[in-house]
Amino acid sequence: MATQDSEYFHQLSPLTSDYVAELGAGQELSLLLLEYVPSGGGVIFPVQYVHRELIYRSPGQKDAVALGTARLLDDGEYRDARILFSRPHKTATLRGLVLEGQVKVGQPGPNNSFKPTPLRGAA
């Protein structure tokens, strides 16, 4: 069962390793994390990520991992985190926080409604 949050999330442009490769160490990125709940729907959580480095793990840069720290905006505590990228699947998955899951660039707008942050070059 898809919820409004999960439908909105899947309409956002994917977060790619190319996008993160343009970040310098210490730069911050606002992310949206999709977490599935027992009822079968998805809920979006805002995450703040501070970039440290990007490492490519396969020939042809098909897979990469971004290392840094992150926090759920409600939590306040930064923890070591990594974002796993799959170029063939066009996915980015955050690991290291209490909640883990797919992430995309974005931030909550006024009244906690979610507004996408357009990726560079995206139409």
N, C-alpha and C positions, 0 to 999 in steps of 0.2 A: 504494500500500500504506500503510494507516494504522498508526501505532504507538500504543502505550499513551499516550505523551506527547502526540501530536497529538490523540487522541481526548479526553483529559483537557482539553487546551487549548480545544478547540471547545465543551466543556460549560460553560466559564466565562462569566459575563456579560460583554458587550462593554464596553470602555473607551470612554466617550463624551466629547465636548467639554463637555457639561453637568457631568460629574463634575470635569473639570480646571478649569472656570470657577470652581469653589468654592475652588481652591487660591490661596494668596497667593504672591507672589514669594519665592523661597528655600525654599518647602516641598518636602519630599522625598516621593517616591512609589516604592514597590517594585513593579516590573513583571515580568512573565514574557514573554519573547520566544520565538516559535516559529520555528525555523530548519529548513528542509528539507535533508536530507543526500543525497548522491548515491545512496544505496540506496533513496531514495523515501520514507523515513520522516521524521518530524518529531522534533526534539529541543528541549526547553525550556531556556532560559538565563535566570537571574535578572539583572535590570538595576536599577540605582538611578538614578532620574531626579530632577533638581532643577529645579523650575519657575521660569520667568522671566516669560512672558506668553503670552496666548492671543489669536489674531487670527482673526476670521471672514473668509472669502475669497469668500463668495457671498451673494446675497440670500436671506433666509429662514434664514440660518445653517446651510445644508446642508453646507457644507464649512468646516473650520477647521484651523489649524495652531498647535500649542503649541511655544514656543521655550524652550530651557533647555540644561542639560548632562546628560550621562548617562555611565554606565560599566557595563561587564559586571562582575559581582562578582568574577570571577577576574582581571580585568585591572588594576583599581585606578586607571586613569587616566581622569579626566573629560574629555569632549570635547563641543564644541558639538553639539547634537542637536535634532531637531524630530520632532514626532509629527503625522502627517497624519491627519485625521479625515474620514470620509465618513458622514454621518448616514443617507443612503438605504441604504448597504451595511452599516451598523453595524460599521465597521472602524476600527482605529487602527493606523497603520504607523509604526514608528520608523525614522528615517534619521540617519546621521551616525557610527555606530559601525562597527567592523570587520564585525560581523554586523548585518544589517538585516532587518526583517520585522514581522509583526503582533505587537502587544502587548496584554496584558490586565493588570489589577491582580491582584497575588498575590505570594506569597513562599514560598521553600522552608520546609518544616516540619522537624521532627526527622528525622534520618537522611537528609536531602536529599530527602525525599518532598515533593511539592508540595501545598500547601493553599491554597485560594482565600481572598483577602481579600474579604469580602462588600462589595458596593457599597452605599452608603446607599440605603435604600428598596427594596433587592432582597429578595425573599422566599426 
